Every structure is written in structure tokens, then in C-alpha cells.
Amino acid sequence: MRSRRFISFIFTGLLALFALALFVAACLRYETLKPLLSAFTSDGNFNSLKPENTVVFKALFAVGGFISLALAALTSLQRWTLVGSFIKTLWGDMVIFFRFLTPSKNDLGYLVAVFVIMVLAVIYRLEFIYSSLHHDEAYTIMAFAHSLWSAVTDYHLPNNHVFHSILVYLSTQLFGIQPWAVRLPAFSAGVLLSPAVYALGKRFYDHWTGIAAALLVALSPALIGYSDNARGYTLVALFTLLLLNLGGLVCTTKNTFAWVLISLISALGMYTVPVMLFPFGILYVWLFLENLTEGPSPYRSRWDFLHYWLISGFGAAFLTLLFYTPILVYSGPQKLIGNAFVTPLPRGALWVTLAHRFSDTWAEWTFRVPLMVIILLLIGLVLSLVFHRQLSRHRIPVQLAATLWIIALLIIQRPNAWSKVWVFLLPLLLLWATAGLVGPLRLNLFKSIPLEAIVVILAIGWGIWHAAWLAPQLSELWLAHGAEERAVMYIKSVQAVGDKIVVAPPDDAPVWYYAELHGIPNIIYGRDVSFDRLFVLVDPAEGQSLEMVIEARGPDIEMVNMTSCELMGTFSKMQVYECIHK
């Protein structure tokens, strides 16, 4: 027993000394910290530490010090049994959690309907899976997703939706850089939105509301478009639905594993796009309000619930910091939280700018949606609030929490909220609108006739009919090539040694991508690289001219024989000129 206490004492002392060393390191200035860390490297130079990221290392040292101090306390008090007890509870709750996911026999019919809707979602999203990659999509694959290292460390532009970039890297490593492989992560998340919104609808309302919402999500033109856009927005929308589903679960069941999942999914969402702060806040505001009104059950007290609420929130913040650590170290915190794209709007311009952004968002969401459907959905949104207590299993409407948090964040953060910021909200709005339309059908006077089932089944039938019309056309749609790809294919057919390409934004990244896809050697032009012949790609729709493109991205215009420049072809919006070295 004495030897065990002695070993425990030594171990506690070492951990405490290590914590003290980390706290001291966290207080040192760059001029002192740099040589200290360099002394532990083989070449005597700790290259990762720079003046601009010193604050990141100091923060990491401080966090490490607190962790070491906590471990020392556990060792000193011999409370390791708490860790074992937590792991045992976590394992037991995980078993219970997955037991919740096991469908009952009564659910099988609904699950068949959800599977059919998923098939419809796939068919509708296949229409644009081979469409031309936009600038941001192409930049994602060319700048970030070409290597895992770039994906997790490079944040020179917020185009890097890091977790999405990691998934694109894995997808393209497995299947090549075909457009469908680049878009596979966003596409998969877009398809999974349907079963996710069904699960949320079932938990908060009823089966038929969930199925109807799943169908609307599958057919939404806006969500179809984002599913074929190799960006992280459909992932954030999926994480939002999963979070709220878990939130509904922890309100009715005390499950540690579900709380851990809330922290993990929140952090993964933040690691994809920081806009995940919107749904994260919505969930935590709703959980707080629900706890205040519903009471402690199944928790010992309201504080017991808040205990889990606080720890899971801090856990999400810690995991987010951990995930972003490579970027904070190698790109610097300024690139992440101080870039021009996240700079708050001036207070005087906030509401005017937001009005324009909301107008754009409304236009995007309602594009190709019949007016009658829009009116019905708006009526459903109102009814879902009016009859919330009769329709929902929870006292506090999530709509209230969403409104409070979004307004607060807009005032505090003042973001330039482009339409893509609000993608996470669209599946929720469709669910709430569906609840307001399908729910009252259960209150019909003809109790023997399941009106809600009839309406939803008829809607699914229409979706199947339309998908049957679309499916035979997919192969023809996939063979179409966009302007950038056609221009690249032409250049490939006439290229020779010494050729270079000059192209300006926003067409540059797609051209780089299609040049690699079609196996053109590295002829993308660098200013200081010699050339015999230039292919200059001009996009008049972007206000470009031949001279402007060369001056922006090409060699010194004095090196180019401008009188030799000849228009070789026009491919939709893209003009291809051939110029000779002077």
C-alpha cells in the first residue's frame, strides 16, 4: 500500500511540474519561447512557431497545463475510479442508444416509404452531378483537397471547408477526380437529409409529418442544387438535423453517449463551416428553454440537466479547437477568424445588406417552386406555430429558439449572410411547414379516413412519376460539357511543347481542374515561365478582354505579339485566343 501511495505521489508531482512548465511557457514572449522550443529540435530551429501564431501555442500550452493539473488532481485524490465509472456509463448508454435506433415492426412500412424517397433524392440529384464545376468547387479540389496535409493546415481562403475537404480528398483518392467523385461528399449528405429530417419529424411530431418533410427535402430545387455543389453546406444541414434529433432524445432520456455525440457532431460541423455556430446555438437555446419549462425528468434536477448541457457545450468548443489546431499553427488565427470574408459589417450597413441577402435567399429557395406550393408552405409555417402544443411532443417550439438565437447572432456578429449561410435552415423550415399542413389532417372529422397518409402517399406517387420521366434523360445530360471543359478539350487537341494557358478568375480554378482531369501537362501559365505560344481564355460575361486577362495573369504584355492574337473558338461564354511570343 505504501509503495502504491509513493508511486502515486511521484506521478502526481511529475504531472504538477509538467503543468507548471506549460503554464510558464504560456506566459513567455515570442523572443523567449522561440529559442526554448528550438532547443528541443534536431536542427535547432522550431519552424512552426512564428510571431503571428505565438498566441495559438500559448493557448495550447495553457490548455495542456489545465489538463495536466486535472490529471494530477485525479492521481492525488486517487479518484481514477471516476474515469472508470464514466467509461462504464458511456458504454452502457451507447448500447441503449443503438437499441433506440433499432426499428420496430410497426416502423417497417414507414421505413420503406423513406427508402423510396431516398431513391427519388438520388435520381433528382443525379441530374447535375456532371455539370460544370463552379469556381469554389474547383478551387476546393485544386487548392485544398489534393493532399490531406493541405486540407488540414491551409486556410489561406475560407474556401477550405476543412472536414468536407478531407472527405473530398478521400473520395478522389478512391475514385479519381471525376466531377461525381469531387461532389460525392456533398451529394451523399444531400441524400441523407431526407432520412434525417424524417427521424427529426418523427421525434418532434409524427411519422407522416416526417415522411412528408423527407419528400419535400428530396424534391427541393435549392437543396438539389447544393447537393451537386462540392462545398460543405449540405454537411452542415445534415449535422443540424442530427443535432436537433439528439437534442430531442436527451430531453426525454438521460443518455451520456447522446451528449457526447452532440459535442462531436457540433465540432465536426464547425470544422466543416464555422456557420455551424447558428444551428449549434439554436440547439443549446432550445435545450435551455425546454429544461426551464418541462422540468428535470428524467434528470435529478434542472441543474443536473444543465450540468450535461454545460459540459457538452464546452466539449464541443474544445473539440473544435483541437480540430482547428493545425490550421491555427500553420496558417495562423488571423486567417481563420480575421479574414476579409468574416469581417463584421458596419453597423449602419447591417440591415440594408441583410435585406439584400434575405431577398437573394428567398429567390434561391423559391426558384422553380410553384406559387401554390409556396403559399401552402407559408400557411403551414404559421399553423405549426399556432397549433404547436397540439402537434409537437415538446413544449417549446424550436422556431422560437431559432428566432432568438439568429437575431442575437446577427446583431453581435454582423455577418455578410449570403444565401449559402442559410442552407441549414431550409430543411427545418420545410419540416415545420409540413407539420402545420399534415398535423391538422389528423384532426379531421372523418376519423376513419387517414387523410394525412392519403395526401403523403399521393405526393410520393407524383415524385415517382416525375423521377421515372427524368431517369432516362440522365445519360444524355451527363455527356454535356461546360464552357471551361470544352475550351480545355480544344486546347488539348492542338497543344504542343511550349504552350501556356492564361486565364483569370473566376474561370481559372475550373480550367485548372479540367486541365488535370483531361490529362494536359502542366501548361498553366506562370509569369516567369518561358513560352512559345499562349492560349488566352477570355470570359466577356465577366467583363474581360484579351488585354485585361494577359495583364492580370499573363506574362509582361511586351513579351506577347498582340498582332498575332487570333480567336480560335468560342465555347459558350468562353473565348480562346492564340498568341505568339514576340
C-alpha positions as CSV (number, residue, x, y, z in Angstrom):
1,M,0.0,0.0,0.0
2,R,2.9,2.4,0.9
3,S,4.7,1.7,-2.4
4,R,1.4,2.4,-4.3
5,R,1.0,5.7,-2.5
6,F,4.6,6.6,-3.1
7,I,4.3,5.9,-6.8
8,S,1.1,7.9,-6.9
9,F,2.8,10.7,-5.1
10,I,5.7,10.7,-7.6
11,F,3.3,10.6,-10.6
12,T,1.3,13.4,-9.1
13,G,4.4,15.5,-8.6
14,L,5.6,14.9,-12.2
15,L,2.2,15.9,-13.6
16,A,2.1,19.0,-11.4
17,L,5.6,20.0,-12.5
18,F,4.7,19.4,-16.2
19,A,1.5,21.6,-15.7
20,L,3.7,24.3,-14.1
21,A,6.1,24.2,-17.0
22,L,3.3,24.5,-19.5
23,F,1.8,27.5,-17.6
24,V,5.2,29.2,-17.6
25,A,5.6,28.6,-21.4
26,A,2.1,30.1,-21.9
27,C,3.3,33.3,-20.2
28,L,6.6,33.7,-22.2
29,R,7.1,36.2,-25.0
30,Y,7.9,35.0,-28.5
31,E,11.6,36.1,-28.2
32,T,12.0,33.8,-25.2
33,L,9.7,30.9,-26.3
34,K,11.3,30.5,-29.7
35,P,14.9,29.6,-28.6
36,L,13.4,27.5,-25.8
37,L,11.4,25.3,-28.1
38,S,14.2,25.3,-30.7
39,A,16.5,23.7,-28.2
40,F,14.4,20.5,-28.3
41,T,14.6,20.2,-32.2
42,S,17.3,18.3,-34.1
43,D,18.2,21.3,-36.3
44,G,17.9,23.9,-33.5
45,N,15.0,25.7,-35.2
46,F,11.4,25.3,-34.3
47,N,10.0,26.4,-37.6
48,S,6.3,26.1,-36.7
49,L,6.4,28.9,-34.2
50,K,6.1,32.4,-35.8
51,P,5.3,35.8,-34.3
52,E,1.8,35.7,-35.8
53,N,0.8,32.3,-34.3
54,T,2.5,32.6,-30.9
55,V,-0.8,33.2,-29.3
56,V,-2.0,29.8,-30.6
57,F,0.9,28.0,-29.0
58,K,0.4,29.9,-25.7
59,A,-3.2,28.9,-25.7
60,L,-2.4,25.3,-26.3
61,F,0.2,25.3,-23.5
62,A,-2.4,26.8,-21.2
63,V,-5.0,24.1,-22.1
64,G,-2.4,21.4,-21.7
65,G,-1.5,22.8,-18.3
66,F,-5.1,22.6,-17.1
67,I,-5.4,19.1,-18.4
68,S,-2.2,18.0,-16.7
69,L,-3.3,19.7,-13.5
70,A,-6.6,17.9,-13.6
71,L,-4.8,14.6,-14.1
72,A,-2.6,15.4,-11.2
73,A,-5.6,16.1,-9.0
74,L,-7.2,12.7,-10.0
75,T,-4.0,10.9,-9.2
76,S,-3.5,12.7,-5.9
77,L,-7.1,12.1,-4.7
78,Q,-7.0,8.5,-6.2
79,R,-10.2,9.2,-8.0
80,W,-9.4,7.2,-11.1
81,T,-12.5,5.2,-10.3
82,L,-14.5,8.2,-11.6
83,V,-12.9,7.7,-15.0
84,G,-13.7,4.0,-15.0
85,S,-17.2,4.7,-13.9
86,F,-17.7,7.3,-16.7
87,I,-16.4,4.8,-19.3
88,K,-18.7,2.1,-18.0
89,T,-21.7,4.6,-18.1
90,L,-20.7,5.7,-21.6
91,W,-20.6,2.1,-22.8
92,G,-23.9,1.2,-21.3
93,D,-25.6,4.3,-22.7
94,M,-24.1,3.6,-26.1
95,V,-25.7,0.2,-26.1
96,I,-29.0,1.8,-25.1
97,F,-28.6,4.5,-27.8
98,F,-28.2,2.0,-30.6
99,R,-31.1,0.0,-29.2
100,F,-33.2,3.1,-29.8
101,L,-32.1,3.1,-33.4
102,T,-33.4,-0.5,-33.9
103,P,-36.8,-0.1,-35.8
104,S,-39.8,-1.9,-34.5
105,K,-42.2,-3.9,-36.7
106,N,-44.6,-1.0,-36.8
107,D,-41.9,1.2,-38.3
108,L,-41.1,-1.0,-41.3
109,G,-43.8,0.4,-43.6
110,Y,-42.7,4.0,-42.9
111,L,-39.1,3.0,-43.5
112,V,-40.0,1.5,-46.9
113,A,-41.5,4.9,-47.7
114,V,-38.4,6.7,-46.6
115,F,-36.2,4.3,-48.7
116,V,-38.3,5.1,-51.7
117,I,-37.9,8.9,-51.0
118,M,-34.1,8.4,-50.7
119,V,-34.1,6.7,-54.2
120,L,-36.0,9.7,-55.5
121,A,-33.5,12.0,-53.9
122,V,-30.7,10.2,-55.6
123,I,-32.3,10.4,-59.0
124,Y,-33.1,14.1,-58.8
125,R,-29.6,14.9,-57.7
126,L,-28.0,12.8,-60.4
127,E,-29.3,15.4,-63.0
128,F,-26.5,17.8,-62.2
129,I,-23.8,15.5,-60.9
130,Y,-21.7,16.0,-64.0
131,S,-22.5,19.7,-64.6
132,S,-19.5,22.1,-64.8
133,L,-17.7,22.7,-61.6
134,H,-18.0,26.2,-60.3
135,H,-15.0,28.3,-59.1
136,D,-15.4,27.4,-55.4
137,E,-15.8,23.7,-56.1
138,A,-12.8,23.6,-58.4
139,Y,-10.7,25.7,-56.0
140,T,-11.6,23.2,-53.2
141,I,-10.1,20.3,-55.1
142,M,-7.1,22.1,-56.7
143,A,-6.0,24.1,-53.6
144,F,-7.1,22.0,-50.6
145,A,-8.3,18.5,-51.3
146,H,-5.3,17.4,-53.4
147,S,-3.5,16.4,-50.3
148,L,-4.5,15.7,-46.7
149,W,-1.9,18.0,-45.4
150,S,-3.2,21.0,-47.4
151,A,-6.8,20.1,-46.2
152,V,-5.9,20.2,-42.5
153,T,-3.3,23.1,-42.5
154,D,-4.0,25.5,-45.3
155,Y,-6.6,28.2,-44.7
156,H,-5.4,31.0,-47.0
157,L,-9.0,31.4,-48.0
158,P,-12.2,30.3,-46.2
159,N,-13.0,28.2,-49.3
160,N,-11.5,25.4,-47.3
161,H,-14.4,23.7,-45.6
162,V,-12.0,21.5,-43.8
163,F,-13.9,18.4,-42.9
164,H,-15.6,18.5,-46.3
165,S,-12.1,18.9,-47.9
166,I,-10.9,15.8,-46.1
167,L,-13.9,13.8,-47.4
168,V,-13.3,15.1,-50.9
169,Y,-9.6,14.0,-50.6
170,L,-10.7,10.5,-49.5
171,S,-13.3,10.3,-52.3
172,T,-11.0,11.4,-55.1
173,Q,-8.2,9.1,-53.8
174,L,-10.6,6.2,-54.1
175,F,-12.4,7.2,-57.3
176,G,-10.2,9.7,-59.1
177,I,-11.1,13.4,-59.7
178,Q,-14.2,12.9,-61.9
179,P,-16.8,15.6,-61.1
180,W,-19.1,13.0,-59.4
181,A,-16.3,11.9,-57.1
182,V,-15.5,15.5,-56.1
183,R,-19.1,16.1,-55.4
184,L,-19.7,12.7,-53.7
185,P,-19.5,14.0,-50.0
186,A,-21.9,16.9,-50.6
187,F,-24.1,14.6,-52.7
188,S,-24.3,11.9,-50.0
189,A,-25.1,14.4,-47.3
190,G,-27.8,15.9,-49.5
191,V,-29.4,12.4,-50.0
192,L,-29.1,11.7,-46.2
193,L,-31.0,14.9,-45.4
194,S,-34.3,13.0,-46.3
195,P,-33.9,10.2,-43.7
196,A,-32.5,12.7,-41.2
197,V,-35.5,15.0,-41.5
198,Y,-37.8,12.0,-41.3
199,A,-36.2,11.0,-38.0
200,L,-36.5,14.5,-36.7
201,G,-40.1,14.8,-37.8
202,K,-41.0,11.5,-36.2
203,R,-39.3,12.5,-32.9
204,F,-40.9,16.0,-32.7
205,Y,-44.2,15.3,-34.4
206,D,-45.3,12.0,-36.0
207,H,-44.4,9.5,-38.7
208,W,-46.4,11.1,-41.5
209,T,-45.0,14.6,-40.9
210,G,-41.5,13.1,-41.1
211,I,-42.2,11.3,-44.3
212,A,-43.8,14.4,-45.9
213,A,-40.9,16.5,-44.9
214,A,-38.4,14.0,-46.2
215,L,-40.2,14.1,-49.6
216,L,-40.1,17.9,-49.7
217,V,-36.4,17.9,-48.9
218,A,-35.8,15.3,-51.6
219,L,-37.6,17.4,-54.2
220,S,-36.4,20.9,-53.1
221,P,-34.6,22.5,-56.1
222,A,-32.4,24.6,-53.8
223,L,-31.3,21.5,-51.8
224,I,-30.8,19.6,-55.0
225,G,-28.5,22.3,-56.2
226,Y,-26.4,22.4,-53.0
227,S,-26.2,18.6,-53.1
228,D,-24.4,18.9,-56.5
229,N,-22.1,21.7,-55.2
230,A,-18.8,20.4,-53.8
231,R,-19.0,22.6,-50.7
232,G,-19.7,21.8,-47.1
233,Y,-23.2,23.3,-46.8
234,T,-25.2,20.1,-47.1
235,L,-23.0,18.6,-44.4
236,V,-23.8,21.4,-42.1
237,A,-27.5,20.9,-42.9
238,L,-27.2,17.2,-42.1
239,F,-25.4,17.9,-38.8
240,T,-28.1,20.4,-37.9
241,L,-30.8,17.7,-38.2
242,L,-28.8,15.1,-36.3
243,L,-28.1,17.6,-33.5
244,L,-31.7,18.5,-33.1
245,N,-32.7,14.8,-33.1
246,L,-30.2,14.2,-30.4
247,G,-31.5,17.2,-28.5
248,G,-35.0,15.8,-28.6
249,L,-33.6,12.5,-27.3
250,V,-31.6,13.9,-24.3
251,C,-34.7,15.9,-23.2
252,T,-36.6,12.7,-22.7
253,T,-33.8,10.2,-21.9
254,K,-30.7,10.7,-19.8
255,N,-28.0,9.3,-22.1
256,T,-24.4,10.3,-21.8
257,F,-23.4,8.8,-25.1
258,A,-26.0,11.1,-26.9
259,W,-24.5,14.1,-25.1
260,V,-21.0,13.1,-26.3
261,L,-22.4,12.8,-29.9
262,I,-23.8,16.3,-29.6
263,S,-20.4,17.6,-28.7
264,L,-18.7,15.6,-31.5
265,I,-21.2,16.5,-34.3
266,S,-21.2,20.2,-33.2
267,A,-17.4,20.2,-33.5
268,L,-17.4,18.4,-36.9
269,G,-20.0,21.0,-38.2
270,M,-17.7,23.8,-37.0
271,Y,-14.8,22.1,-38.6
272,T,-16.7,22.0,-41.9
273,V,-18.0,25.6,-42.0
274,P,-18.0,28.0,-38.9
275,V,-21.6,28.9,-39.9
276,M,-22.4,25.8,-37.8
277,L,-22.5,28.3,-34.9
278,F,-26.1,29.1,-36.0
279,P,-27.5,25.6,-35.5
280,F,-25.3,24.9,-32.5
281,G,-26.7,28.0,-30.8
282,I,-30.3,27.1,-31.8
283,L,-30.0,23.7,-30.2
284,Y,-28.5,25.0,-26.9
285,V,-31.0,27.8,-26.6
286,W,-33.8,25.4,-27.2
287,L,-32.4,22.8,-24.7
288,F,-32.1,25.6,-22.1
289,L,-35.7,26.8,-22.6
290,E,-37.1,23.3,-22.7
291,N,-35.4,22.4,-19.5
292,L,-36.8,25.5,-17.8
293,T,-40.4,24.7,-18.8
294,E,-40.5,20.9,-18.8
295,G,-38.7,20.3,-15.5
296,P,-36.0,17.9,-14.5
297,S,-37.4,14.5,-15.6
298,P,-35.6,12.2,-16.3
299,Y,-32.8,14.2,-14.6
300,R,-32.5,14.6,-10.9
301,S,-33.0,18.3,-11.2
302,R,-32.8,21.2,-13.6
303,W,-29.2,21.7,-12.5
304,D,-28.4,18.1,-13.3
305,F,-29.6,18.7,-16.9
306,L,-27.6,22.0,-17.1
307,H,-24.6,20.1,-15.9
308,Y,-24.7,17.9,-19.0
309,W,-25.7,21.0,-21.1
310,L,-22.6,23.0,-20.0
311,I,-20.1,20.1,-20.2
312,S,-21.3,19.1,-23.7
313,G,-21.1,22.7,-24.9
314,F,-17.5,23.1,-23.6
315,G,-16.7,19.7,-25.0
316,A,-17.8,20.9,-28.4
317,A,-15.7,24.1,-28.1
318,F,-12.7,22.0,-27.0
319,L,-13.0,19.5,-29.9
320,T,-13.4,22.4,-32.3
321,L,-10.2,24.0,-31.1
322,L,-8.5,20.6,-31.3
323,F,-9.6,20.1,-34.9
324,Y,-8.5,23.5,-36.0
325,T,-5.1,23.4,-34.2
326,P,-3.1,22.5,-37.3
327,I,-4.7,25.5,-39.1
328,L,-4.1,27.8,-36.2
329,V,-0.5,26.7,-36.1
330,Y,0.4,26.7,-39.8
331,S,-2.0,29.3,-41.2
332,G,-2.4,31.5,-38.1
333,P,-5.5,32.6,-36.2
334,Q,-5.9,35.7,-38.4
335,K,-6.6,33.6,-41.4
336,L,-9.4,31.8,-39.6
337,I,-11.1,34.5,-37.6
338,G,-9.9,37.7,-39.1
339,N,-10.1,37.2,-42.9
340,A,-12.0,39.7,-45.0
341,F,-14.9,37.3,-45.6
342,V,-15.8,37.1,-41.9
343,T,-15.2,40.7,-41.0
344,P,-18.3,42.2,-39.4
345,L,-20.4,44.5,-41.5
346,P,-20.5,48.2,-40.4
347,R,-23.4,48.7,-38.1
348,G,-25.0,51.3,-40.4
349,A,-25.0,48.9,-43.4
350,L,-26.0,45.7,-41.5
351,W,-29.8,45.7,-42.0
352,V,-29.7,47.0,-45.6
353,T,-27.1,44.4,-46.6
354,L,-29.1,41.6,-44.8
355,A,-32.3,42.7,-46.6
356,H,-30.5,42.1,-49.9
357,R,-29.1,38.8,-48.7
358,F,-32.5,37.6,-47.5
359,S,-34.0,38.6,-50.8
360,D,-31.4,36.6,-52.6
361,T,-32.0,33.7,-50.3
362,W,-35.8,33.8,-50.9
363,A,-35.2,33.9,-54.7
364,E,-32.9,30.9,-54.4
365,W,-35.2,28.8,-52.2
366,T,-38.3,29.5,-54.3
367,F,-36.7,29.0,-57.7
368,R,-38.7,26.5,-59.8
369,V,-41.2,26.1,-56.9
370,P,-44.8,26.6,-58.0
371,L,-46.5,29.6,-56.4
372,M,-49.3,27.5,-54.9
373,V,-46.7,25.3,-53.2
374,I,-45.0,28.4,-51.7
375,I,-48.3,29.7,-50.4
376,L,-49.2,26.3,-48.8
377,L,-45.8,26.1,-47.1
378,L,-46.1,29.6,-45.7
379,I,-49.6,28.7,-44.3
380,G,-48.1,25.5,-42.9
381,L,-45.3,27.5,-41.1
382,V,-48.0,29.7,-39.4
383,L,-50.1,26.7,-38.5
384,S,-47.2,24.9,-37.0
385,L,-46.7,27.7,-34.5
386,V,-50.4,28.3,-33.8
387,F,-51.1,24.6,-33.1
388,H,-47.7,23.8,-31.7
389,R,-48.9,22.4,-28.4
390,Q,-51.4,20.1,-30.3
391,L,-48.8,18.9,-32.9
392,S,-45.5,18.6,-31.1
393,R,-44.2,16.3,-28.4
394,H,-42.2,19.2,-26.9
395,R,-43.4,22.3,-25.1
396,I,-41.1,24.9,-26.6
397,P,-41.1,25.3,-30.4
398,V,-37.6,25.1,-32.0
399,Q,-38.8,28.0,-34.2
400,L,-38.7,30.3,-31.1
401,A,-35.1,29.3,-30.2
402,A,-34.1,29.7,-33.8
403,T,-35.5,33.2,-34.0
404,L,-34.0,34.3,-30.7
405,W,-30.5,32.9,-31.5
406,I,-30.3,34.0,-35.1
407,I,-31.4,37.6,-34.3
408,A,-28.8,37.7,-31.4
409,L,-26.0,36.4,-33.6
410,L,-26.8,38.8,-36.4
411,I,-26.6,41.7,-34.0
412,I,-23.5,40.5,-32.3
413,Q,-21.5,39.1,-35.2
414,R,-22.9,41.3,-38.1
415,P,-22.1,38.7,-40.8
416,N,-22.5,39.2,-44.5
417,A,-25.0,36.4,-44.6
418,W,-25.1,35.1,-48.2
419,S,-27.8,32.7,-49.2
420,K,-25.5,29.7,-48.7
421,V,-25.2,30.6,-45.0
422,W,-28.9,29.6,-44.5
423,V,-28.8,26.2,-46.2
424,F,-29.0,24.6,-42.8
425,L,-32.3,26.3,-42.1
426,L,-34.2,25.2,-45.2
427,P,-34.8,21.5,-44.2
428,L,-36.1,22.8,-40.8
429,L,-38.5,25.3,-42.4
430,L,-39.8,22.5,-44.7
431,L,-40.3,20.3,-41.7
432,W,-42.1,23.0,-39.7
433,A,-44.3,23.9,-42.8
434,T,-45.1,20.2,-43.2
435,A,-46.1,19.8,-39.5
436,G,-48.5,22.7,-40.0
437,L,-50.1,21.1,-43.0
438,V,-50.0,17.3,-42.2
439,G,-50.7,17.6,-38.5
440,P,-54.2,19.2,-38.7
441,L,-55.2,16.4,-41.1
442,R,-55.1,14.1,-38.1
443,L,-57.8,16.2,-36.5
444,N,-60.2,15.7,-39.5
445,L,-63.9,15.0,-38.9
446,F,-63.7,11.7,-40.8
447,K,-61.7,9.8,-38.2
448,S,-61.9,6.5,-40.1
449,I,-60.1,8.0,-43.2
450,P,-56.3,8.7,-42.6
451,L,-56.2,11.9,-44.7
452,E,-52.5,12.6,-43.8
453,A,-51.5,9.2,-45.1
454,I,-53.5,9.6,-48.3
455,V,-52.0,13.0,-49.0
456,V,-48.5,12.0,-48.4
457,I,-48.8,8.8,-50.5
458,L,-50.2,10.7,-53.4
459,A,-47.3,13.2,-53.2
460,I,-44.8,10.3,-53.2
461,G,-46.6,8.9,-56.2
462,W,-46.2,12.2,-58.0
463,G,-42.5,12.1,-57.1
464,I,-42.1,8.6,-58.5
465,W,-43.8,9.6,-61.8
466,H,-41.6,12.6,-62.2
467,A,-38.4,10.6,-61.4
468,A,-39.5,8.0,-64.0
469,W,-39.7,10.8,-66.6
470,L,-36.2,12.2,-65.6
471,A,-34.2,9.0,-65.2
472,P,-34.0,8.1,-69.0
473,Q,-32.6,11.6,-69.7
474,L,-29.7,11.4,-67.2
475,S,-27.1,9.7,-69.5
476,E,-27.7,12.4,-72.2
477,L,-27.4,15.2,-69.6
478,W,-24.1,13.7,-68.3
479,L,-22.5,13.9,-71.7
480,A,-22.9,17.7,-71.9
481,H,-19.7,19.7,-71.3
482,G,-19.5,23.2,-69.9
483,A,-17.6,26.2,-71.4
484,E,-14.4,25.7,-69.4
485,E,-14.2,22.0,-70.1
486,R,-14.9,22.4,-73.8
487,A,-12.2,25.1,-74.0
488,V,-9.7,22.8,-72.3
489,M,-10.6,19.9,-74.6
490,Y,-10.0,22.1,-77.6
491,I,-6.6,23.2,-76.3
492,K,-5.7,19.6,-75.6
493,S,-6.4,18.7,-79.3
494,V,-4.0,21.3,-80.6
495,Q,-1.4,21.7,-77.8
496,A,2.3,21.4,-78.3
497,V,5.5,21.8,-76.2
498,G,6.0,25.3,-75.1
499,D,2.3,26.2,-74.9
500,K,0.9,28.0,-71.9
501,I,-2.6,28.9,-70.7
502,V,-3.6,32.3,-69.4
503,V,-6.9,32.5,-67.6
504,A,-8.3,34.9,-65.0
505,P,-10.8,34.5,-62.1
506,P,-13.5,33.2,-61.8
507,D,-12.7,30.8,-64.6
508,D,-9.1,30.0,-63.5
509,A,-9.9,27.2,-61.0
510,P,-12.3,25.3,-63.3
511,V,-9.8,25.5,-66.1
512,W,-7.0,24.2,-63.8
513,Y,-9.4,21.4,-62.7
514,Y,-10.4,20.3,-66.2
515,A,-6.8,20.6,-67.5
516,E,-5.8,18.0,-64.9
517,L,-8.9,15.9,-65.5
518,H,-8.2,15.6,-69.2
519,G,-4.5,14.9,-68.7
520,I,-3.0,18.1,-70.0
521,P,0.6,18.5,-68.8
522,N,1.4,21.5,-66.5
523,I,0.9,24.2,-69.1
524,I,-1.0,26.6,-66.7
525,Y,1.0,29.8,-67.1
526,G,3.3,31.2,-64.6
527,R,4.5,34.8,-65.1
528,D,8.2,33.9,-65.2
529,V,7.9,30.7,-67.3
530,S,9.1,30.9,-70.9
531,F,6.6,30.2,-73.7
532,D,6.3,29.8,-77.4
533,R,2.5,30.1,-77.7
534,L,-0.2,31.4,-75.4
535,F,-3.8,30.2,-75.1
536,V,-5.7,33.1,-73.6
537,L,-9.2,32.3,-72.2
538,V,-11.5,35.3,-72.1
539,D,-14.9,35.5,-70.5
540,P,-16.8,38.5,-71.8
541,A,-19.6,37.8,-69.4
542,E,-17.3,38.7,-66.6
543,G,-16.3,42.0,-68.4
544,Q,-12.9,40.5,-69.5
545,S,-10.9,41.4,-72.6
546,L,-7.8,39.9,-74.2
547,E,-5.5,42.6,-72.9
548,M,-7.1,42.5,-69.4
549,V,-6.6,38.8,-69.0
550,I,-2.9,38.9,-70.1
551,E,-2.2,41.9,-67.9
552,A,-3.9,40.2,-64.9
553,R,-2.5,36.7,-65.1
554,G,-0.1,36.5,-68.1
555,P,3.5,37.5,-68.9
556,D,4.6,41.0,-69.5
557,I,2.4,42.2,-72.3
558,E,5.6,43.4,-74.1
559,M,6.6,39.8,-74.5
560,V,3.4,39.0,-76.4
561,N,2.9,39.7,-80.1
562,M,-0.5,41.1,-79.8
563,T,-1.0,41.5,-83.5
564,S,-0.6,37.7,-83.8
565,C,-3.5,37.0,-81.4
566,E,-6.3,35.2,-83.1
567,L,-9.7,34.0,-81.9
568,M,-9.6,30.2,-82.3
569,G,-13.0,29.4,-81.0
570,T,-15.9,30.4,-78.8
571,F,-17.3,27.8,-76.4
572,S,-20.5,29.2,-74.9
573,K,-19.2,32.1,-72.7
574,M,-15.5,31.2,-73.2
575,Q,-13.4,32.6,-76.0
576,V,-10.0,31.0,-76.7
577,Y,-7.3,33.2,-78.3
578,E,-3.9,32.0,-79.6
579,C,-1.0,34.5,-79.2
580,I,2.7,34.1,-80.2
581,H,5.8,35.2,-78.3
582,K,7.2,38.4,-79.6
